[in-house]
């Protein structure tokens, strides 16, 4: 099954209402998608995670000019061989960021192709499914004006809970006093609406807005909320700082969306409780599989990050289905699917038969490969030709 072509699609659309996370304002939704075609007519889809405020054209250029020449004409089933060839070729100027995102996109597409070739879902090729349904958590709580939005964010929390989400992640990093107030008001609103025992699990994410001292102070305040995790308290380079927080705080520390490959995770896994590889940037499903094995050996939970389109969500669902729990018990805590509830047309509109929340769970697609059918009409509607 030889690869005959690699097509890259950059999708962009402006937001009617820009929103902010701690690192800046988001004015548009964008995605970098890859379609890999083979000589037997099979097609695989992948996605490069557009990280933070990254222009989607960066990963697109990497895929077009550096990676496509490596894989065209090669056996699409040689995913591990091709991963290392792509990585070794780009090692001197890659290892992180958009280059690894480009490798991720092609790698995901190769796994999609393999699943279609063997007529199995990707999770089966990863070794089988520990679960066929995954509980999603609502990501949102972005800012419209900046600080002083606690009351609006509390209403959003109530809306997520009424929509069936019993887990949700709050975006912080807008100043310690504002962060602390937001958490207090959200908890009060949930208690007032659903009772003091509202059973709504919370996580927080500051997107590395603070240094060790501020992150530590915030973490101490967060210990009152029995959080599932405290995400990206520090910049990804500060492993020494992560070690301090890991030892000092009683809140589980999560990180990894800005880390890449087994080489980057090798030391990160020693200073966190929850690893969050994003399949669209960590190196794809091949790297995520290997990161999972490393994490398992260290007793670290793996819970993938996902902020991309429906393709990234589908790949993440396949990965989550195959994840072992690091601490086995009769009532082990299961991994969650990050489900961004903010405006994003490249989700439901991008695939046929988008998944639905049913009894608080989302079913893992059981079709061949990623288990999705991509809609080319949606791609053409949002496709950018300014390349």
Residue, then its C-alpha position, 0 to 999 in steps of 0.5 A: x500500500x504505497x503512499x501516492x500523495x499528501x494533501x494539506x488543508x488549512x482551515x480558518x474562520x473568524x470568531x464573531x466574539x473573540x475570547x482570551x486565555x491567559x496567553x492572549x486573545x483568540x480571534x479565529x478558529x483554525x486547523x491544519x488537516x492532512x489527507x494521505x492517499x494510497x495506490x489502492x484508493x484508501x485515504x487517511x486523515x490526520x491533524x496538526x494541533x494549532x498550538x495556542x496562537x500559532x498560525x496554521x500555515x507553519x505546520x502546513x509548510x513543514x508537512x509540504x516541504x520537509x515531510x511529504x518527500x519522506x513518505x510519498x512512495x513509501x508503504x503506508x503500513x510502515x508507520x513506526x519506520x516513517x515516524x523515526x525517519x521523519x523525526x531523524x530528518x528534522x531533528x536538528x531543526x525540529x524536536x518541538x512545536x510545529x515540526x512535531x505537529x506536522x509529524x503528528x498529522x501524517x502519523x495519525x493519517x497512517x494509523x487511520x489508513x492502517x485501520x481501514x486496511x485491516x478493517x479495524x478501529x485504531x484502538x484495536x491496532x493499539x492493542x484493544x479497547x479497555x473501554x468503549x465509552x468515555x466520559x467527556x469534560x467541558x473545557x471553556x471558561x474563556x474570557x470575553x473582557x479579561x478580569x472581573x468575569x466571575x459571575x458570567x463564568x459561574x453561569x457557564x458552569x451551571x450551563x455545562x452541568x445542565x447539559x450533562x457534563x459532571x466534569x469541567x475545566x476552568x481557565x485561570x491565569x488572569x491574576x491570583x486575586x481574580x483566579x481565586x474569586x472565580x473559583x469561589x463564585x463558581x463553586x457557590x453557584x454550583x452549590x446553590x443550583x445543585x446542592x452543596x454535594x453537587x458532585x461536579x468535578x473541577x480541574x483548572x488550567x492556567x496555561x503557564x501564566x505564573x512562576x513558581x511562587x505565584x503558582x504555589x500560592x494559587x495551588x494552596x488556595x486550590x486545595x480547598x476544591x478537591x480538584x482532579x488536576x492543576x494544569x500547566x502551572x508553569x512554562x514547560x521548560x521549568x522542570x525544576x519548578x514543576x518538581x517543587x510544586x509536585x512535592x509541595x502541593x496536595x493538588x495533582x499536577x498536570x502538564x504535557x500539551x506543550x511537550x513533544x515525543x518520548x524524548x521530551x516526556x522522558x524527564x517531564x514524567x518525573x515531576x507531574x501526576x497527569x501526563x497530557x500528550x496531544x496526539x496532534x503535536x506530541x508525535x501522533x498516535x505512535x508517540x502517544x503510544x510510547x509516552x503511555x508506556x513510559x508513563x505506565x512504568x512510572x505510575x503517571x496517569x495519561x489523560x490526552x489534551x485535545x483542542x483541535x477539530x473532529x479529526x483530533x477528537x476522533x484520534x484522541x477517543x481511539x487513544x483513550x479507549x486503549x489507555x491502561x490505568x496506572x493504578x489498577x483497582x476495582x474502582x479505578x479512575x478512568x481517563x476523560x475526553x477533553x470537550x471544548x464547548x466554545x464556538x468551533x465550526x470544525x467539529x460537528x460540521x467536519x464529519x458525518x454523524x458527529x458523536x452525541x453525549x448519551x447518559x454523560x458519555x461519548x461512544x468510541x467510534x467503532x468504524x475502521x481507522x479513526x471511525x469518521x467520514x470527513x466532509x469535503x464540503x466543510x473543508x472547502x467552505x473554510x479552506x484558506x488558499x493563501x499559501 
